[in-house]
Amino acid sequence: MKALFRPNAPSPDNPRKSEMPVPDGAATRSRQVLSEVLKVFPVAAILGDSSDRPEFEAFLEWLERGDHGRMDWMARNPVRRRSLKEGYPGYRTVVMALLPVGGRGKPLVISGEPVRIARYAEGPDYHKEFDVRFRQVAERIRPFLDPNDRPAIKPDHGALMEKSLAMEAGLGVIGKNTLLINPLLGSHFTIGSLLLKTPLASVSAPFEHFSPCGNCTICLDACPTEAFRGPFRLNATRCLSYLTIEAPGDENRTLRQSRGENWLFGCDICQDVCPHNRHRDRESSSPARTADLSDRVVNHPADLIEWVRKNPAMGRVSSDVLRERFLEITSVRSGARFSSTERGK
């Protein structure tokens, strides 16, 4: 899910400094480590002994408002997310990496109608991709680590405020749509972390002072479910990503049917309208990308289930949910009203 807080970016007047001393030679080791990481990932940075997350209080307020909905794991022992030392005692360094998403925004065609899937949910499962690549990184950097180090791979999960950490590492700045925006990649990427016990000096990317939004509110205005309470404030229970992935049940059906019936899994609207993603729009709208949709035609729930099986990034979706979403989407298109009593038909 998206980040859910207003960013508090570092600046010359508000630096974020390591709380613990870093051994002599750590800067040299950091550059050597980053050099190896960049042989595996296109974009990466190293964050050593990061301080408490300045967005943590806003995160607690978000939980208190209930804006996390049914994502109970977000509220489970939330203090672990305040800092690396509280979430993962003994770990001193975070290697942050970005992976551009594989999807290009091409629709599925369900019973003759185009239906969208979030770009990150197409192609390989990015969790597994991070796991494979970080294992390669761990082998490459082993000579530079302390003997007792046990690298821990966190591919977009765990007690980490990933976007906050990535922002401190200079990989981008959180925009008004609560997503990290990188001036070169836009926001269509996923974030992974490798935790190290070896203390290393920070080696940041150059984008920590990048200002992505200015007076722009295109992303907020474009949201069909009015999920944003304001800039940097997302009510996840109204977000189509939440409604189609985290809570696809009956209680949210009305909002999906009235505002988001053309999204099967996730939502990219607030990203697609963002000026920083315009290069992606040009790619996905080119004739080579849109001419042939024959491999994306779905006329029966079984066809949808088979397509998902070939698309590992959506592997977390059960066959029952896919059948229900197929019936829900086709019923909205036909003007009928789908109810839970139709399950299993």
C-alpha positions in Angstrom: 0.0 0.0 0.0 0.9 3.6 -0.3 2.7 5.7 2.3 0.3 7.5 4.5 2.0 10.6 6.0 3.3 14.0 5.2 7.0 14.0 4.4 9.5 15.8 6.6 12.4 16.0 4.2 16.0 16.6 5.4 17.3 20.0 4.6 20.3 22.1 5.5 18.3 23.5 8.4 16.8 20.1 9.4 19.5 17.5 8.9 19.1 13.8 9.9 22.3 12.6 11.5 23.3 9.2 12.6 22.9 8.6 16.3 25.8 6.2 16.7 29.5 6.6 15.7 30.6 4.9 12.5 34.0 3.2 12.5 36.9 4.6 10.6 37.0 3.3 7.0 33.2 2.9 6.9 32.9 5.6 4.2 35.3 3.7 2.0 33.5 0.4 2.7 30.2 2.1 1.9 31.3 3.2 -1.5 32.6 -0.3 -2.2 29.4 -1.9 -1.1 27.3 0.5 -3.1 29.4 -0.2 -6.2 28.5 -3.8 -5.9 24.8 -3.1 -5.2 24.6 -1.0 -8.4 25.7 -4.0 -10.4 22.5 -5.7 -9.4 20.0 -2.8 -9.0 19.6 0.2 -11.3 19.0 2.6 -8.4 20.2 2.3 -4.8 21.7 4.1 -1.8 23.0 3.3 1.7 21.6 4.6 4.9 23.7 4.2 8.0 22.3 4.4 11.6 19.2 6.3 10.6 17.4 8.3 13.3 13.8 8.1 14.4 11.4 8.5 11.6 10.1 12.1 11.7 6.8 10.9 10.0 6.2 8.4 12.8 3.8 10.6 14.8 1.7 11.3 11.7 1.7 7.5 11.1 0.2 7.0 14.6 -2.4 9.6 13.9 -3.3 7.8 10.7 -3.8 4.6 12.7 -5.9 6.4 15.3 -8.2 7.7 12.6 -8.7 4.1 11.4 -7.5 5.0 7.9 -5.7 1.7 7.7 -9.0 -0.2 7.6 -8.5 -3.9 7.8 -4.7 -3.8 7.5 -4.4 -4.8 11.1 -0.7 -5.7 10.8 0.0 -1.9 10.4 -1.2 -1.3 13.9 0.5 -4.3 15.5 3.2 -3.0 17.7 3.6 0.1 15.7 6.5 1.4 17.7 8.8 -1.0 15.8 8.5 1.3 12.8 9.8 4.3 14.7 13.4 3.4 14.1 15.6 0.6 12.8 17.0 -0.1 16.2 13.5 -0.6 17.6 12.3 -2.7 14.7 15.4 -4.8 14.2 17.8 -4.6 17.2 21.4 -5.1 16.3 21.0 -3.9 12.7 22.9 -0.6 11.8 22.6 -0.1 8.1 19.9 -0.2 5.4 20.7 -0.7 1.7 17.7 0.8 -0.2 17.0 -0.2 -3.8 14.4 0.6 -6.4 13.0 -1.6 -9.1 11.0 -0.1 -12.0 7.7 -1.9 -12.4 7.2 -4.3 -15.3 3.7 -3.4 -16.4 2.9 -0.9 -19.1 -0.8 -0.2 -18.3 -2.3 -2.4 -21.0 -5.8 -3.4 -20.1 -7.3 -6.9 -19.9 -10.4 -7.3 -22.0 -13.2 -8.9 -19.9 -16.3 -9.7 -21.9 -15.4 -7.1 -24.4 -14.6 -4.3 -21.9 -11.2 -3.0 -21.0 -10.3 -3.6 -17.3 -7.2 -2.2 -15.6 -4.5 -3.8 -13.4 -1.9 -1.8 -11.5 1.4 -1.8 -13.3 3.3 -3.2 -10.4 1.0 -6.3 -10.4 2.1 -7.4 -13.9 4.9 -9.8 -14.7 7.2 -11.3 -12.1 6.4 -11.1 -8.4 8.6 -8.1 -7.2 8.9 -9.6 -3.7 10.7 -12.6 -5.3 12.7 -10.4 -7.6 14.0 -8.4 -4.6 14.8 -11.6 -2.8 16.8 -13.0 -5.7 18.7 -9.8 -6.3 19.4 -9.0 -2.6 20.8 -12.6 -2.2 23.2 -11.8 -5.1 24.1 -8.5 -3.4 24.7 -10.3 0.0 27.2 -12.6 -1.7 29.0 -9.7 -3.5 29.4 -7.6 -0.4 30.3 -10.4 2.0 34.0 -9.4 2.0 33.1 -5.9 3.2 30.9 -7.1 6.1 31.7 -8.0 9.7 32.1 -11.7 10.2 28.9 -12.0 12.4 26.7 -10.1 10.0 23.4 -11.8 9.0 21.9 -9.7 6.2 18.1 -9.6 6.3 16.1 -9.1 3.1 12.9 -7.0 3.4 11.2 -6.8 0.0 8.5 -4.2 0.8 7.4 -5.8 4.0 8.4 -5.8 7.7 8.5 -3.1 10.4 10.0 -0.4 8.2 8.7 2.9 6.9 10.2 2.3 3.5 9.3 5.5 1.8 10.5 7.6 4.7 13.8 5.7 4.7 14.2 5.9 0.9 13.6 9.7 1.1 16.3 10.1 3.7 18.6 8.0 1.5 18.0 10.6 -1.3 16.1 8.2 -3.6 13.2 10.6 -4.0 10.6 12.7 -2.1 7.1 11.7 -1.0 4.5 13.5 -3.1 1.0 14.7 -2.3 -0.3 11.3 -3.4 1.8 9.7 -0.6 4.1 7.9 -3.0 7.8 8.3 -3.4 8.7 10.2 -6.6 12.1 9.9 -8.2 12.9 12.6 -10.8 14.2 9.9 -13.2 11.8 7.1 -12.6 8.6 8.9 -11.6 6.8 6.8 -9.1 6.2 3.5 -11.0 8.7 1.4 -9.0 8.9 -0.7 -5.9 11.2 -0.4 -2.9 13.2 -3.1 -1.2 15.6 -3.1 1.8 18.6 -5.1 2.9 19.4 -4.8 6.6 23.0 -5.1 7.7 24.6 -5.4 11.2 27.8 -3.9 9.8 27.9 -0.2 10.5 28.4 1.7 7.3 28.4 5.4 6.5 25.5 6.8 4.5 26.0 7.1 0.7 22.9 9.0 -0.5 21.4 9.5 -4.0 21.2 13.2 -5.0 17.4 13.7 -4.9 16.7 14.4 -1.2 16.0 18.1 -1.9 14.0 17.4 -5.1 10.6 19.2 -4.9 8.1 17.2 -7.0 4.7 18.8 -6.4 4.7 22.6 -5.9 1.1 23.8 -6.3 0.1 20.8 -8.4 -3.0 18.8 -7.1 -3.7 16.7 -10.3 -3.3 13.4 -8.4 -5.7 14.5 -5.6 -8.3 15.8 -8.0 -8.2 12.7 -10.2 -9.0 10.1 -7.5 -12.4 8.7 -8.3 -13.2 7.6 -4.8 -12.1 10.8 -3.1 -9.6 8.8 -1.0 -7.4 11.8 -0.2 -8.3 13.9 2.9 -5.8 16.4 1.6 -2.2 16.6 0.4 -0.2 13.7 1.9 -3.3 12.3 3.7 -4.8 9.1 2.3 -7.8 7.3 3.7 -6.9 3.8 2.6 -10.4 2.5 3.1 -11.5 4.6 0.1 -8.5 3.8 -2.1 -9.2 1.4 -5.0 -5.9 -0.4 -4.3 -7.2 -1.2 -0.8 -10.8 -2.0 -2.1 -9.6 -4.4 -4.7 -6.7 -6.1 -2.9 -6.9 -5.7 0.9 -10.7 -5.7 1.3 -12.4 -7.2 -1.8 -15.4 -8.3 0.2 -19.1 -7.4 0.0 -18.9 -4.4 2.4 -16.9 -2.4 -0.2 -18.7 -3.5 -3.3 -20.9 -0.4 -3.7 -18.0 2.0 -3.8 -16.1 -0.2 -6.2 -19.1 -0.6 -8.5 -20.0 3.1 -8.6 -16.5 4.6 -8.8 -14.0 1.9 -9.9 -15.5 -0.9 -11.8 -12.8 -0.9 -14.5 -10.0 -1.7 -12.0 -9.5 -5.4 -11.3 -6.5 -5.3 -9.1 -5.0 -2.1 -7.6 -5.2 1.4 -9.1 -2.7 3.7 -10.8 -4.8 6.8 -11.4 -3.0 9.1 -9.1 0.3 8.0 -10.6 -0.8 8.0 -14.3 -1.9 11.6 -14.1 1.3 12.7 -12.4 3.6 14.8 -14.6 6.6 12.9 -13.4 5.2 9.7 -15.0 4.5 11.2 -18.5 7.3 9.2 -20.0 5.5 6.1 -19.0 2.3 7.3 -20.6 4.1 7.7 -23.9 5.5 4.2 -23.7 2.1 2.6 -22.9 0.2 4.5 -25.6 2.6 3.7 -28.4 1.2 1.6 -31.3 3.6 -1.3 -30.4 2.1 -1.4 -26.9 -1.6 -1.2 -27.8 -2.0 -2.9 -31.2 -2.4 -6.5 -29.9 -4.5 -7.4 -26.9 -5.3 -10.9 -28.1 -3.4 -12.5 -25.3 -5.3 -10.4 -22.8 -8.9 -11.4 -23.7 -10.9 -12.9 -20.8 -14.5 -14.2 -21.4 -14.9 -16.6 -18.5 -13.8 -16.7 -14.8 -11.6 -19.7 -15.7 -9.8 -17.6 -18.3 -9.1 -15.0 -15.7 -7.8 -17.5 -13.3 -5.5 -19.0 -16.0 -4.2 -15.5 -16.9 -3.3 -14.8 -13.3 -1.5 -18.1 -12.9 0.8 -16.9 -15.7 1.3 -13.6 -14.0 3.1 -14.3 -10.7 2.8 -10.7 -9.4 -0.9 -11.4 -8.8 -0.3 -14.8 -7.1 -1.7 -13.6 -3.8 -5.3 -13.4 -5.3 -7.4 -16.5 -4.6 -9.5 -18.2 -7.3 -12.6 -17.4 -5.4 -11.9 -13.7 -5.3 -11.1 -13.7 -9.0 -14.4 -15.4 -9.8 -16.3 -12.9 -7.7 -14.5 -9.9 -9.2 -15.2 -11.2 -12.8 -18.9 -11.5 -12.0 -19.0 -8.1 -10.3 -17.3 -6.4 -13.2 -19.4 -8.0 -15.9 -22.6 -7.4 -13.9 -21.8 -3.7 -13.6 -21.1 -3.5 -17.4 -24.4 -5.2 -18.2 -26.4 -3.0 -15.7 -27.1 -5.9 -13.4 -26.3 -6.0 -9.7 -24.0 -8.7 -8.5 -24.5 -10.0 -4.9 -22.7 -12.5 -2.8 -25.4 -15.1 -3.4 -23.9 -15.6 -6.9 -20.7 -17.0 -5.5 -19.8 -20.4 -6.8 -22.0 -20.2 -9.9 
